[in-house]
Amino acid sequence: MQEISPEELSEQLQNGDGDPLVLDIRHEEDFEEWHIPGSINVDVYDKLTENPEQTKEPLSDLPNEDQIVTICAAGVVSETATEVLQELDYDAVTLTDGMNGWSRVHRHAKVAVGLDGTLIQVARPGKGCLSHVLISDGEAAVFDPSHYLDEYDSILDEYDAELVGVFDTHAHADHVSGAGELADRHGVPYYLHPKDALAIDATALADGQTVAVGSLDIEVIHTPGHSEGSVSFDIDGAALITGDTLFHESVGRVELGVDAGIEDSDVEQNAATLYESLQRLLDRPDDAVVLPAHDPGSPEPPVTATLQEVKDRNEDLGRNREEFVNELASDIPDHPPNFERVKRTNVGQESVPADELAELELGPNNCAAE
């Protein structure tokens, strides 16, 4: 059975190298919820598990000039799809570990920003996650890292930079943070606001505090609402790392901590708090580059916009306080998968075995209000 790694497929799709046809054989509802951009869906999952011969007719209409990459959730049933396609004389391979494997892929690129240093955005297209690495005068800080730590160590090695701190903008609800483990690996502080560090030994962040990285100052702005401990980081007035408080075209949802049972507030209170937090960010320089922790779809780094551009296209920022609270409290989208366990893990109230992390995170992030 021939396979293709998630990293190799990512490179092909990114570079237009060979343009494989990505065939998702999962149920239609699973495909609609979360899939690789540009892939097509032929829902033959049940037939492949019950009687693969029945799939030959629906699969025989696929174009035969390109290589076909089959995909399912974990890369098991899609192996059968590949065998059927090969019997039909298609050039077919299986994506190793399926969507689970796709969720591991990371890409990175420099952010064009006026800083005395280098700012790198790390995108995780399978989760829509964005993290950042700041480098100045041989020192580095990492913001909102995933638990795939080698991605960040390779960047530190590439720039010959010494890690001096790891920061989380908040306790995430869609993926397990690698910040604490990365900090432990390098013997540096893990920074998290105490309102989100419920059972975690982290270095506390406070509103107005500054942390130096090389010649740059990182200012902490407490911006609760999405979570009680949400913070944003102003890097020398040139970049705003906004976590899940402010996205380019939306804002953070306000009920996840309440629904996960770790916040005593209610949705309306959180929405009002988020409204006030956003006003603090909107007072920052209009040419500051806004760098959130997520982007919908499959982000290709760098994903950037100036604060003025965000103001122009983000409808949530044009609402008055009452409209804003009513909208966020009444229009609740689907929750991120397993968000309760993920949230509890990131505040230190639950421990997930390493071999369960990938499955726990499987699915879209859904952290923005819609």
C-alpha positions in Angstrom: 0.0 0.0 0.0 1.4 3.3 -1.0 1.2 6.3 1.3 1.9 10.0 1.3 2.9 11.8 4.5 0.8 14.9 5.6 4.0 17.0 5.2 4.6 15.9 1.7 0.9 16.5 0.7 1.1 19.9 2.3 4.2 20.8 0.3 2.5 19.6 -3.0 -0.6 21.6 -2.3 1.4 24.7 -1.2 3.6 24.7 -4.3 1.2 23.4 -6.8 3.5 20.5 -7.4 1.7 17.8 -9.2 -1.8 19.0 -8.1 -3.0 15.7 -6.7 -6.8 15.1 -6.4 -7.5 14.8 -2.7 -10.5 12.4 -2.3 -12.2 12.5 1.1 -14.3 9.3 1.6 -15.8 10.2 5.0 -19.5 10.9 5.6 -20.8 14.1 4.0 -21.6 15.7 7.3 -18.0 15.1 8.6 -16.6 16.5 5.3 -18.7 19.6 5.5 -17.6 20.3 9.1 -13.9 19.9 8.4 -11.8 19.1 5.4 -8.7 19.9 3.4 -9.4 22.9 1.2 -9.8 21.9 -2.5 -10.6 18.3 -1.6 -13.7 16.5 -3.0 -16.0 14.2 -1.1 -17.4 10.9 -2.3 -19.2 9.4 0.7 -18.4 5.7 0.4 -17.2 5.2 3.9 -19.9 2.7 4.9 -19.6 0.8 1.7 -15.8 0.5 2.1 -16.3 -1.0 5.5 -19.1 -3.4 4.5 -18.5 -4.3 0.9 -15.7 -2.5 -1.0 -16.8 -3.9 -4.3 -19.9 -1.7 -4.1 -17.6 1.4 -4.3 -16.2 0.7 -7.7 -19.1 2.3 -9.5 -19.1 5.6 -7.6 -15.3 5.8 -7.7 -14.9 5.0 -11.4 -16.1 8.4 -12.5 -13.1 10.2 -11.0 -10.6 11.9 -13.4 -7.6 9.7 -14.2 -5.0 12.2 -15.2 -3.9 13.1 -11.7 -2.7 11.1 -8.7 -5.5 10.6 -6.1 -4.8 10.9 -2.4 -7.5 9.2 -0.3 -8.3 10.5 3.1 -10.5 9.5 6.1 -10.3 10.4 9.8 -7.3 8.2 10.7 -6.1 6.7 7.4 -7.5 3.3 7.9 -10.7 3.0 5.8 -9.0 5.2 3.1 -6.4 2.4 2.6 -9.3 0.3 1.4 -10.3 3.1 -0.9 -6.8 3.3 -2.3 -6.8 -0.5 -3.0 -10.1 -0.2 -4.9 -8.9 2.8 -6.9 -5.7 0.9 -7.8 -7.8 -2.0 -9.0 -9.6 0.5 -11.2 -6.1 1.5 -12.6 -5.9 4.8 -10.8 -2.7 6.2 -9.4 -3.8 6.3 -5.8 -2.1 6.7 -2.5 -3.3 7.1 1.1 -2.7 10.1 3.3 -0.9 8.7 6.4 -3.1 9.1 9.5 -5.8 10.9 7.5 -7.2 14.1 9.0 -5.4 13.2 12.2 -2.1 13.5 10.3 -3.2 16.6 8.5 -3.9 18.2 11.8 -0.1 17.9 12.6 1.1 19.9 9.6 2.7 23.3 10.4 4.0 26.0 8.1 5.8 29.2 8.9 6.7 32.5 7.3 8.1 35.9 8.3 5.7 38.7 9.2 6.4 42.1 7.5 6.4 44.4 10.5 8.4 47.4 11.6 10.4 45.9 14.4 14.0 45.7 15.4 13.9 42.0 15.1 12.1 39.2 13.3 8.5 38.0 13.8 7.6 34.6 12.5 4.1 33.2 12.1 3.5 29.5 12.5 0.3 28.2 10.9 -1.3 24.9 11.5 -3.6 24.6 8.5 -5.5 21.5 9.7 -6.6 23.4 12.9 -6.7 27.0 11.7 -4.2 27.8 14.5 -1.7 30.6 14.4 1.3 30.9 16.7 4.2 33.3 16.7 7.9 33.5 17.4 9.6 36.8 18.1 13.4 37.1 17.8 15.5 40.1 18.8 19.2 40.4 19.6 19.6 36.6 19.8 16.7 36.2 22.2 13.3 34.7 21.4 9.8 34.4 22.7 7.1 32.0 21.5 3.4 32.8 21.7 0.5 30.2 21.7 2.6 27.2 20.6 1.0 23.9 19.7 2.2 20.7 21.5 4.3 19.8 18.4 7.4 21.4 20.0 9.9 20.4 17.3 8.4 23.0 15.0 9.4 25.8 17.3 12.8 24.3 18.2 13.7 24.1 14.5 12.9 27.9 14.1 15.1 28.7 17.2 17.9 26.7 15.7 17.5 28.3 12.3 17.9 31.8 13.8 20.4 30.7 16.4 18.2 32.3 19.1 17.9 31.6 22.8 14.4 31.1 24.1 13.7 33.4 27.1 10.0 33.0 27.5 6.8 31.2 26.3 3.5 33.0 26.4 -0.2 31.9 26.0 -2.8 34.5 25.3 -5.3 32.4 27.1 -6.3 28.8 28.0 -7.3 27.6 24.5 -10.4 25.5 23.9 -9.6 23.9 20.6 -6.1 22.5 21.0 -3.8 21.5 23.8 -1.1 24.1 24.5 2.5 23.2 24.3 3.6 26.3 26.1 4.3 24.8 29.5 6.2 21.9 28.1 8.2 24.1 25.7 9.1 26.4 28.7 10.2 23.4 30.8 12.3 22.0 27.9 14.3 25.2 27.8 14.2 26.1 31.5 12.4 29.5 30.9 9.2 31.1 32.3 5.8 30.1 31.0 3.6 33.2 31.1 -0.1 33.0 31.6 -2.7 35.2 33.3 -3.6 33.9 36.7 -7.3 33.9 35.8 -6.6 31.1 33.3 -3.8 29.4 35.3 -6.3 27.7 37.6 -4.2 24.7 38.5 -0.9 25.5 36.5 2.4 26.7 37.9 2.9 29.6 35.5 4.5 33.0 35.7 1.7 35.4 36.2 0.9 38.1 33.7 -0.6 41.4 34.8 -2.2 44.2 32.9 0.3 46.9 31.9 3.3 44.7 32.6 6.2 44.7 30.1 8.5 41.8 29.3 11.7 42.4 27.4 12.9 40.2 24.6 16.2 41.4 23.2 15.7 45.1 22.5 11.9 44.8 22.2 9.3 45.4 24.9 6.1 43.3 25.1 3.3 45.1 26.8 0.6 42.9 28.4 -3.0 44.1 27.9 -5.6 42.2 29.9 -8.5 41.6 27.4 -11.0 39.3 29.1 -14.2 38.2 27.6 -13.3 35.1 25.5 -11.8 33.8 28.7 -11.3 35.5 32.1 -7.5 35.4 31.6 -7.3 36.4 28.0 -4.5 38.8 27.3 -3.2 40.6 24.1 0.4 41.6 23.6 1.6 44.9 22.1 5.1 44.5 20.7 6.6 48.0 20.5 3.4 49.5 19.1 4.0 47.7 15.8 2.3 44.3 16.3 -0.7 43.2 18.3 -0.9 39.5 19.2 -4.6 39.3 20.1 -5.2 35.6 20.8 -8.9 34.8 20.5 -10.0 38.3 21.6 -9.9 39.9 18.1 -9.8 38.1 14.8 -9.6 39.9 11.5 -13.3 39.4 10.7 -14.8 38.3 14.0 -14.2 38.3 17.7 -13.8 35.5 20.3 -16.9 33.6 21.4 -17.9 34.2 25.0 -19.5 31.0 26.3 -16.8 28.3 26.2 -15.5 28.8 29.7 -19.0 28.9 31.1 -20.1 25.8 29.3 -16.9 24.0 30.3 -17.8 24.7 33.9 -14.6 26.7 34.8 -16.1 30.2 34.9 -18.7 31.6 37.3 -19.8 34.4 35.0 -22.5 34.1 32.3 -22.5 34.7 28.6 -24.0 38.2 28.7 -21.4 39.3 31.3 -18.6 37.9 29.2 -19.9 39.6 26.1 -20.0 43.0 27.9 -16.5 42.4 29.2 -15.3 41.5 25.7 -16.8 44.7 24.3 -14.8 46.8 26.9 -11.6 44.8 26.1 -12.0 45.5 22.4 -12.2 49.2 23.0 -8.7 49.0 24.6 -7.3 47.4 21.5 -9.0 49.8 19.1 -7.1 52.7 20.8 -3.8 51.2 19.6 -2.0 52.6 16.4 -4.0 52.0 13.3 -0.9 50.7 11.4 -0.2 48.0 14.0 -0.3 44.5 12.6 -3.1 42.4 14.1 -2.0 38.8 14.7 -4.7 36.5 16.1 -4.4 32.9 17.3 -6.7 31.5 14.7 -7.8 32.0 11.1 -10.8 30.2 9.5 -10.1 27.6 6.9 -6.6 26.5 6.2 -4.3 29.5 6.8 -1.3 30.1 4.6 1.2 32.2 6.6 1.6 35.1 7.0 -2.0 35.9 7.8 -1.9 39.6 8.7 -4.0 42.8 8.6 -3.5 46.3 10.1 -5.7 47.4 12.9 -7.3 49.9 10.5 -8.0 47.1 8.0 -9.6 45.1 10.8 -11.8 48.0 11.8 -12.9 48.4 8.2 -14.0 44.8 7.6 -14.9 43.4 11.0 -18.7 44.0 11.5 -18.5 43.1 15.2 -16.5 46.3 15.8 -19.2 48.5 14.3 -21.9 47.4 16.8 -22.7 49.5 19.9 -22.5 47.8 23.3 -26.1 46.6 23.4 -26.1 45.2 19.9 -22.7 43.5 20.5 -23.8 41.8 23.7 -27.1 40.7 22.2 -25.4 39.3 19.1 -22.7 37.3 20.9 -25.1 36.0 23.6 -27.8 34.9 21.2 -25.9 33.5 18.2 -24.0 30.5 19.6 -22.2 28.4 16.9 -21.2 24.8 17.3 -18.6 24.1 20.0 -15.1 23.0 19.2 -14.8 19.2 19.5 -14.0 18.0 23.1 -13.7 21.6 24.1 -14.5 20.8 27.8 -11.5 18.4 28.1 -9.2 20.6 26.1 -10.1 23.7 28.2 -9.7 21.8 31.5 -6.3 20.5 30.3 -5.1 24.0 29.5 -6.1 25.4 32.9 -4.4 22.4 34.6 -7.5 20.6 35.8 -7.1 17.5 33.6 -4.2 15.6 32.2 -4.4 13.9 28.8 -2.0 11.1 27.9 0.3 12.0 25.0 -1.1 9.2 22.8 -4.6 10.7 23.1 -3.8 14.3 22.2 -4.1 13.9 18.5 -7.6 12.4 18.7 -8.7 14.9 21.3 -7.9 17.8 19.0 -9.4 16.2 15.9 -11.8 18.7 14.2 -12.2 22.4 13.5 -11.3 25.1 16.0 -14.7 27.0 16.1 -13.3 29.6 18.5 -14.7 32.7 16.7 -18.2 34.1 17.2 -20.1 33.7 13.9 
